[in-house]
Amino acid sequence: MDLEAVKRYLEKGGETASAVDGLPPRFLEPLIMNALKVDFIETGRVVCSMKIPPRLLNAGNSLHGGAIAALVDVAGSAAIPTVGYSAPNTGVSVEINVSYLDAAYADEEIEIEARALRVGKAVAVISVEFKKKKTGKVFAQGRHTKFLPLSSKM
């Protein structure tokens, strides 16, 4: 095992440090959400679509798993207020789980459906499903658990 090769792989970000350090705060959400379009909202459910932009591809030219996980976070969080939860924010992630079932590629139209499975006083659980619009095939499924801030009694 070449431990130095592992180290070089993990530290290769130093090559682009000045560009990365110049990014604005909270740049990740706009990077992921810029192509997102809301198609439908109802109580407990948000359906979005997007055409996969090249900036979200991995080395294999398919939608990056990290981008899918970020979309589970974003879409899952959006489903929480649809059930009447009205705190200033939708809490903090406790767990995000994603099952990657197939690949989706650049310029492919996808649908992202987030469903609030439970929104209680302290915890919300959301299911997020990713489908290819053309075929209806599910290519990823996510589950998002969030701790909800307690509303102030003051």
C-alpha positions in Angstrom: 0.0 0.0 0.0 1.4 3.4 -1.0 0.5 5.6 1.9 2.2 8.6 0.3 -0.1 8.3 -2.8 -3.1 8.4 -0.4 -1.6 11.5 1.2 -1.0 13.2 -2.2 -4.5 12.4 -3.3 -6.1 14.0 -0.2 -3.8 17.0 -0.2 -4.1 17.9 -3.9 -6.4 20.7 -3.0 -3.4 22.8 -2.3 -3.0 23.3 -6.1 -6.3 25.3 -6.2 -6.2 26.8 -2.7 -6.3 30.5 -3.8 -9.3 29.9 -6.0 -11.1 27.9 -3.3 -10.3 30.4 -0.6 -11.8 33.2 -2.7 -15.2 31.6 -2.8 -17.9 33.5 -0.9 -19.3 32.1 2.3 -22.2 29.6 2.0 -21.3 29.0 -1.7 -22.3 25.3 -1.6 -26.1 25.7 -1.5 -26.2 28.0 -4.6 -23.8 25.7 -6.4 -26.2 22.8 -5.9 -29.5 24.7 -6.1 -28.8 26.9 -9.1 -30.4 24.4 -11.5 -33.3 23.4 -9.2 -36.9 24.1 -10.2 -39.9 23.6 -7.8 -42.6 21.7 -9.7 -45.1 21.0 -7.0 -45.6 21.6 -3.3 -48.3 20.2 -1.0 -48.5 19.4 2.7 -45.7 17.0 3.5 -44.3 16.9 0.0 -42.0 18.9 -2.3 -41.3 17.9 -5.9 -38.4 19.5 -7.8 -36.7 18.9 -11.1 -33.4 19.9 -12.6 -31.3 19.3 -15.7 -28.0 18.0 -14.3 -25.3 20.7 -14.9 -21.7 19.6 -15.7 -20.4 21.3 -12.5 -22.1 18.6 -10.4 -20.4 15.6 -12.2 -17.8 13.2 -10.7 -14.8 11.8 -12.4 -17.0 9.2 -14.1 -19.2 12.0 -15.7 -22.2 11.1 -13.6 -24.0 13.1 -10.9 -21.6 13.3 -7.9 -22.7 11.4 -4.8 -21.9 14.4 -2.7 -24.2 16.5 -4.8 -27.0 14.0 -4.3 -26.4 14.0 -0.6 -26.5 17.8 -0.6 -29.8 17.7 -2.5 -31.2 15.3 0.1 -30.3 17.9 2.7 -31.8 20.9 0.7 -34.9 19.2 -0.6 -35.5 17.3 2.7 -35.2 20.6 4.7 -37.7 22.2 2.3 -40.4 19.6 3.1 -40.4 20.4 6.8 -42.3 23.8 6.7 -44.9 22.2 4.4 -46.4 20.5 7.5 -46.8 23.7 9.5 -43.4 23.7 11.2 -42.7 27.5 11.6 -39.4 28.0 13.4 -36.9 30.4 11.8 -34.8 27.5 10.5 -35.4 23.8 9.8 -32.9 22.5 12.4 -29.6 20.6 12.0 -28.9 17.3 10.3 -28.5 14.4 12.6 -28.2 11.8 9.9 -28.3 11.7 6.1 -28.3 8.3 4.4 -28.2 7.8 0.6 -28.6 4.6 -1.4 -27.1 5.1 -4.9 -28.9 2.7 -7.2 -27.9 3.9 -10.7 -26.1 6.8 -12.4 -27.5 10.0 -13.9 -25.5 12.1 -16.4 -25.0 15.7 -17.6 -28.0 17.3 -19.1 -30.3 14.5 -18.0 -33.6 15.7 -16.5 -34.3 14.4 -13.1 -37.1 14.7 -10.5 -36.4 15.0 -6.8 -39.3 14.2 -4.4 -39.0 14.9 -0.7 -41.7 13.6 1.7 -42.0 14.4 5.3 -42.4 11.1 7.1 -42.6 12.6 10.5 -42.2 16.1 11.9 -42.4 16.1 15.7 -41.5 18.5 18.4 -37.8 17.7 18.3 -37.1 15.5 15.3 -38.1 15.4 11.6 -37.6 12.4 9.3 -37.7 13.0 5.5 -37.5 10.6 2.6 -36.0 11.9 -0.7 -36.3 10.0 -4.0 -34.4 10.7 -7.2 -35.9 9.6 -10.5 -34.9 10.0 -14.2 -37.7 12.0 -15.8 -37.5 10.2 -19.1 -37.8 6.7 -17.8 -39.2 7.2 -14.2 -36.3 5.0 -13.0 -35.2 5.6 -9.4 -31.5 6.2 -9.3 -31.0 7.3 -5.6 -33.0 7.2 -2.4 -32.2 9.3 0.7 -33.4 9.6 4.2 -32.7 12.7 6.3 -33.2 13.1 10.0 -33.0 16.5 11.5 -33.1 17.8 15.1 -35.6 20.7 15.3 -34.9 23.7 17.5 -37.4 24.1 20.3 -39.6 27.1 20.0 -39.0 29.7 22.6 -41.7 30.1 25.3 -40.7 33.8 25.9 
